[in-house]
Structure formats: C-alpha cells, structure tokens
C-alpha cells in the first residue's frame, strides 16, 4: 500500500474513473491548471473536453452538470467554496434531487458536486469558511459524502461517480492546498493503489 495525501487520493480516484468511463468529466472554475490542484494533470491526459474550465457562475456549473447527467454523462462539477453552492440551490433541489421522483424512476441524474467546506485558523472570511452540509441532509434524492481521510476520500469519490443519483461530496478545506501546508489537520494514510 502507498502512503498518500488526501489531495492525491482524490486525483487518483478521478483519474481511475475517467480512464474507466469516457462519460466521466470534470467541470468548474480553474479546474484545468489552477484551483486547489486536485485536477492538475488531468487535462493533459484527457483533454479540454473532459476537463472543462467554466465561468464563475455556480448556477451555470450545476445546471450544466444536471443537463449533462440527464444526457448520460457523469459530470463531476467542482464548486470552489461551499459558500457559493447556494447560488445553484434551485438546480440541486428542484432539478437534480427530484428528477428520479418526477419521472417515476425513468430518469437519473448521475452527477457529483465536489466542494470544500469549513475553515482553519487562517481566516477564510465569512464567504469562504462555512460548513453547510447539514442544510442538505433533508433533501430527498440527494446523497451527501464527507470523507475523513485519504482512504475514505478515494473510495467514496469513486462510489459517488458511479452512483446514478446526485451526490454532494464535501471536502474539508484543511485537507486541500494551500491550507494543509499550515494545518496540523493535514493527513496522509495508507491506501491500496
């Protein structure tokens, strides 16, 4: 088993699922070269059609992911901070989460929304430091994932991508760069490669 950091576990899960299924793609702001680095290198392997930068419009990112999922794709939509997921709340609650119920099970929305939440002592401000997962717990048709370590992160992200229902995948922001560089909460663990 290899010992890897949380971010590497996520990158490994994405790479494996993108190799396995050509319908899996990543979209969001700064996902090709910048952001938190989880997607770094993926655009070189899979190209810009499968690793897509978007404008800074969370409603458009989530709405586009819903549409792509309804057409048989498996989008992983990245929202840079959970605080801004609320802008896409209509698409999450009234479209993605309800679609299976509204269609009597005929339609599915196999999509993942990946977003970091929480803060560390660095002072992320009121718009970059909320923990909002409890707000989504009572939405029928929506699954929530909050991994605690790299082992869980890799397995849960792979399972989330394969799920035929919408999943919100919450990362703890202290596990992501540059924050983990200053945090005693930064973790690595043994995971099967």
N, C-alpha and C positions, 0 to 999 in steps of 0.2 A: 504494500500500500504506500501511496505517496502522501507526503505531508504538504498541504497547500493552503493558501489563504482563501478567505471567503470569496473574494472577487474572482479568483482563478477557478473556483468551483462553479460559479455562475457561468463564466466564459466557457468552461469545459462542457457544461450541460447544453448551452446554446449551440456550440459547435457540433456536438454529437447529434442533437435533434435536427439541426439544419442539414447535416450530411445524410441523415436517415430519411428525411421527408422534405422533398423540394417545395412543399406548400408552406413550410415554416419560414417566416421572415420577421425581421426586426424593424421597427419604425419609431421615430421620436426625434426630439431636437438634439442635435450634437451627438448622434449615435455612431457616426462613421469614424471620426478621428478624435473627438474630444469627450466632453461629458465626464463621467466617472471612470471611464476606461474599460468597462465591462465588455463592450463590443469591439474594443480595439483589435484590429487584425481581421475581423470578420469580413469587412468589405473587400479586403484583398483576396480572400478565399472565395467569397460568394457573390461579389459584385454589388453594384449600387441598386439593382432591382430587388435584392433580398436584404439589404441593409440600407434603409432609406432615412435620410435626414428630412425633417418636416419643418414647417414654420412654427413659431411659438404660438400655438393655438391648441390647447389641450382638448377643447371640444372637437376640433377637426381631427386630431390624432385618434381620439377614442371613437368618434363617429366613423372615420375611415376604417378603423380596425373592425368595428361591428359589420360594416358593409363587406369587407374582405372575407371575414369569417362566414358570413351568410353565403358567399360565393364559393366556399370550400377551402379557403386558405386558412392558415393557422398563424395569425399575427401575434407578435409579442410587442405590444405598444409600451414604450417607456415614457413615463411622466417624470420629469426631473426631480420634483419635490411633491410629496403627497398633498401639500397645502393647495396645489393647483388642480388636483383631481376633481375638486368641487365644480370647476368650470365645465367639466364633462359629465356632471351628475345625471342630466336628462338621458344622455346616451347610455350610461351604465344602468340606471334604474328602469327607465321606460322602454329601452330597446333591448340591450344585451340580456339583462336578467329575466325579462318577461317573455322573450321570443319563443322559447320552447312551450310555455304555457299558452300563449296566444295562438300558437299553431297546432295545439293538441299533440305536441311532440314531433311534428313533421319537420320542424326547423331546429337547427342547433347553432350555437354561436361559440365555436372553439377558439377562444382568444384569451390571451394573458395580458393583464396590465401590470407592468413591473414599476414599482415606485418606492423610493426610500422614505422612511418616516423617522421622527424623533430627532433628538439633538444630543450634543455632548457639551461640555463646558465651554466650547469655543465661541458660543453666542451667535447662533444662526439667525436670530431675529424672529419676529412673530410670524413672518411669512415663509420661513424655511425651517421650522422646527416642530411642527405639530405631530401628534400621534392620533390618527383619525380612524384606525381600523374598527374601533367599536361602533362607529356610525354606520358601518356597512354590515354589521352582524345580523341585522333583522331584515335583510333584503332577500326574499325568496328567489332562488335560481342563481344566486351569486355565491361563489366559493372564495374563501379567504385563506391565505397561506402566510405564516410568519415564521421562517426558519430561524433556528437559534445558533447554528454553527455551519461550517462548510459542508459537512457530510449531509445534513438535512437540506441545505440550500440546493445542492446538486440534484439529489433525488426528487425533491419537491418541485423544482423547476421543470425537470423532465416530465414528471407526472402532470404538472399543470399544463404544459404544452400539449400533451397527448389527450387531455380531458376534452370532452365535447361540450363542456359548459364554460361560461366566462369565469375566470379566476383573477382575483387581485392578489398579486404577490408582493408583500411588503418586506423590503429590506430594512434592517436597522442601519441608519445612516452612519453610525460609528464603525461599521464594517467596511465602508467604502472609502476610496481615496478622495481627497487628501486627508479626510478626517481620521482614518485609522492610524495615520502617522503620529498623531498626537494623543492617541487614546489608549488607555490601559485595557479597554474592552476589545481591542483588536485580537482576533483569534485565528488560529490555524489548527488543523486537525488531520488525522489520517483518514483518507478516503480511498476506496477502490478506484483504480484508473480504468 
